């Protein structure tokens, strides 16, 4: 029979081994929380791709184009708008449109820093520094008063060849439908788009749809006044109660 001192030595060795295992292995036990946060807090996300995917892609498209809202992967649009305007638009939304405010200070869910990350990220991702090539584009926002009876005249000269004489669109190729464009005076369309978006599209075009910018739609670039008049003419086609039965409707 082994002596008591020997048994104590064996017991001590076993206890020491157990202690070592406990101190080195418990941190790897399944289900035990790690030393840091498992998931980053939503207000600490500062990755542009993540913020864009979670807040912008549903309307503006996964790649900044082909979405329901205005294309953001448009260097001309980004250059004309500029970072301060883009940041303000992200923060406060678009009055008269469907874009909500995203900044917490305006009722949204993003911090001011996250709003800045989105604005700066858009310019880095899809901006082109020399896209205007020395051109002097019309200002992003309207500053002139529209001349009502000039709107259709400017539209006819610059837009009718693609969008139709009255903005009702074109049927395109009768066999393939190629070149078909929908109505831009449809009450539902006009109810969903703001005057600012109409102006932005007229200035910057829709490269994802083959629409040129203000420099290439006519024999000479459109002026600020012409763009203001065109937008006012289109806006005049809105109905007072979009989505509601007309007053003359009899069920």
C-alpha positions in Angstrom: 0.0 0.0 0.0 1.3 3.4 -0.9 2.1 5.8 1.8 -0.1 8.8 2.8 2.5 11.3 1.6 2.4 9.7 -1.8 -1.4 9.8 -2.0 -1.3 13.4 -1.0 1.2 14.2 -3.7 -1.0 12.5 -6.4 -4.0 14.4 -5.1 -2.2 17.7 -5.2 -1.1 17.0 -8.7 -4.6 16.3 -9.8 -6.0 19.4 -8.1 -3.3 21.5 -9.8 -4.1 20.1 -13.2 -7.8 20.7 -12.6 -7.0 24.3 -11.7 -4.9 24.8 -14.8 -7.7 23.5 -17.0 -10.2 25.7 -15.3 -8.2 28.8 -15.7 -7.3 28.2 -19.4 -10.3 26.4 -20.7 -13.4 28.1 -19.2 -13.2 31.1 -21.5 -13.8 28.7 -24.4 -16.8 27.0 -23.0 -19.7 27.0 -25.5 -22.3 29.7 -24.6 -19.9 31.7 -22.4 -19.9 35.4 -23.5 -16.5 36.7 -24.8 -14.7 39.6 -23.3 -16.0 42.0 -25.9 -19.5 42.8 -27.3 -20.9 39.9 -29.4 -22.7 42.3 -31.8 -21.7 45.9 -32.4 -24.3 48.5 -31.3 -26.3 49.9 -34.2 -25.3 53.5 -33.4 -21.6 52.5 -33.5 -21.7 51.1 -37.1 -19.4 53.3 -39.2 -18.9 51.1 -42.3 -20.4 52.8 -45.4 -21.3 49.6 -47.1 -23.3 48.4 -44.1 -25.0 51.7 -43.5 -25.9 52.0 -47.2 -27.3 48.5 -47.3 -29.4 49.0 -44.2 -30.7 52.4 -44.9 -30.5 53.3 -48.6 -30.4 50.3 -50.8 -34.1 49.4 -50.6 -35.1 52.6 -52.4 -31.9 53.6 -54.3 -30.8 50.2 -55.4 -28.1 47.8 -54.1 -25.5 49.4 -56.4 -26.9 53.0 -56.2 -29.0 52.6 -59.4 -32.1 50.8 -60.8 -34.0 51.5 -57.6 -37.4 53.1 -57.1 -35.8 56.4 -56.1 -33.3 58.6 -57.8 -30.0 57.0 -58.8 -27.1 57.8 -56.5 -24.5 56.1 -58.6 -24.6 59.2 -60.8 -21.4 61.3 -60.7 -23.1 64.4 -62.2 -25.9 64.3 -59.6 -23.3 64.0 -56.8 -21.2 66.8 -58.2 -24.1 69.2 -58.6 -25.6 68.4 -55.2 -22.3 68.5 -53.3 -21.5 66.9 -49.9 -23.3 69.5 -47.7 -26.5 69.1 -49.6 -26.2 65.3 -49.6 -25.6 65.3 -45.9 -28.5 67.5 -45.2 -30.8 65.4 -47.4 -29.8 62.2 -45.6 -30.3 63.9 -42.2 -33.5 65.7 -42.8 -35.2 63.9 -45.7 -37.0 65.4 -48.7 -40.0 67.6 -48.1 -42.8 66.6 -50.4 -41.2 63.3 -51.2 -41.0 59.8 -49.7 -37.5 60.0 -48.3 -37.6 60.2 -44.5 -35.2 61.9 -42.2 -32.4 59.6 -41.0 -30.7 61.7 -38.4 -31.7 61.2 -34.7 -32.0 65.0 -34.4 -34.8 64.8 -37.0 -36.5 61.8 -35.7 -34.4 59.1 -37.5 -32.1 56.4 -36.1 -28.6 57.5 -37.3 -26.1 59.6 -35.4 -24.6 62.7 -37.0 -21.4 60.8 -37.6 -23.2 58.0 -39.4 -25.0 60.5 -41.6 -21.5 62.0 -42.5 -20.2 58.5 -43.3 -23.0 57.9 -45.7 -22.6 61.3 -47.4 -18.9 61.0 -47.7 -19.1 57.4 -48.8 -21.5 58.2 -51.6 -19.0 60.6 -53.0 -16.1 58.2 -52.6 -18.0 55.3 -54.1 -19.7 56.9 -57.1 -18.3 60.4 -57.4 -15.9 61.5 -60.2 -14.0 64.7 -59.4 -13.8 66.0 -63.0 -17.2 64.9 -64.2 -18.4 68.4 -64.9 -15.2 69.1 -66.9 -15.3 72.9 -66.3 -19.1 73.1 -67.1 -21.2 75.5 -65.0 -24.3 73.5 -64.1 -27.6 75.0 -62.9 -27.8 75.1 -59.1 -29.1 72.0 -57.3 -32.1 73.9 -55.9 -34.3 76.3 -57.8 -33.6 80.0 -57.2 -35.6 81.6 -60.0 -39.4 82.0 -60.3 -40.9 79.9 -63.1 -42.4 81.5 -66.2 -45.6 79.5 -66.5 -46.2 79.8 -70.3 -42.5 78.9 -71.1 -42.5 75.5 -69.4 -44.2 73.5 -72.2 -42.1 75.3 -74.8 -38.9 74.3 -73.1 -40.2 70.7 -72.5 -41.0 70.4 -76.2 -37.6 71.5 -77.3 -35.6 69.3 -74.8 -37.7 66.4 -73.7 -40.6 65.6 -76.1 -38.5 63.5 -78.4 -38.1 60.8 -75.7 -41.0 61.4 -73.4 -43.7 62.3 -75.9 -45.3 65.6 -76.9 -47.4 65.8 -73.7 -45.2 63.7 -71.4 -47.4 60.6 -71.8 -44.4 58.5 -72.8 -43.7 56.6 -76.0 -44.6 53.1 -77.1 -41.2 52.2 -78.5 -40.7 49.4 -81.1 -44.1 47.8 -81.8 -42.5 44.3 -81.9 -39.9 44.4 -79.1 -41.0 47.4 -77.0 -37.4 48.7 -77.1 -37.3 52.4 -76.4 -40.6 52.4 -74.5 -40.9 55.1 -71.9 -43.7 55.5 -69.3 -45.6 58.7 -68.6 -44.0 61.4 -66.6 -47.3 63.3 -66.1 -49.1 60.3 -64.6 -50.8 61.5 -61.4 -49.4 58.5 -59.4 -45.8 59.2 -60.6 -46.1 62.9 -59.8 -47.5 62.2 -56.4 -44.5 60.1 -55.5 -41.8 62.5 -56.7 -40.9 65.9 -55.4 -40.2 69.0 -57.4 -36.6 68.8 -56.3 -36.2 65.2 -57.7 -37.8 66.3 -60.9 -35.2 69.1 -61.1 -32.3 66.8 -60.1 -33.2 64.3 -62.8 -33.5 67.0 -65.4 -30.1 68.4 -64.5 -28.2 65.2 -63.9 -30.1 62.8 -66.1 -30.6 59.1 -65.5 -27.5 57.3 -66.9 -28.9 54.0 -65.7 -31.9 54.5 -68.0 -30.0 56.2 -70.8 -31.2 59.7 -70.1 -28.6 62.4 -70.7 -27.9 65.3 -68.4 -28.7 69.0 -69.0 -25.8 69.4 -71.4 -27.0 66.9 -74.0 -30.7 67.0 -74.1 -31.0 69.7 -76.8 -28.8 71.5 -79.3 -27.4 73.5 -76.4 -27.4 73.0 -72.6 -30.6 73.8 -70.8 -30.5 77.0 -68.7 -31.4 77.3 -65.1 -34.6 79.2 -66.2 -35.6 76.5 -68.7 -35.2 73.7 -66.1 -37.2 75.7 -63.5 -39.9 76.2 -66.1 -40.0 72.5 -67.2 -40.3 71.4 -63.5 -43.1 73.9 -62.9 -45.0 72.6 -66.0 -44.6 69.0 -64.9 -45.7 69.9 -61.4 -48.8 71.6 -62.8 -50.0 68.2 -63.9 -50.4 66.9 -60.4 -53.9 66.4 -59.1 -55.1 67.7 -55.8 -56.0 64.3 -54.3 -53.7 61.6 -55.7 -54.9 58.1 -55.1 -58.5 59.3 -54.3 -61.5 59.1 -56.7 -62.0 62.2 -58.8 -64.8 64.5 -57.7 -66.7 63.7 -60.9 -66.5 60.0 -60.2 -69.9 58.4 -59.6 -69.7 54.9 -58.0 
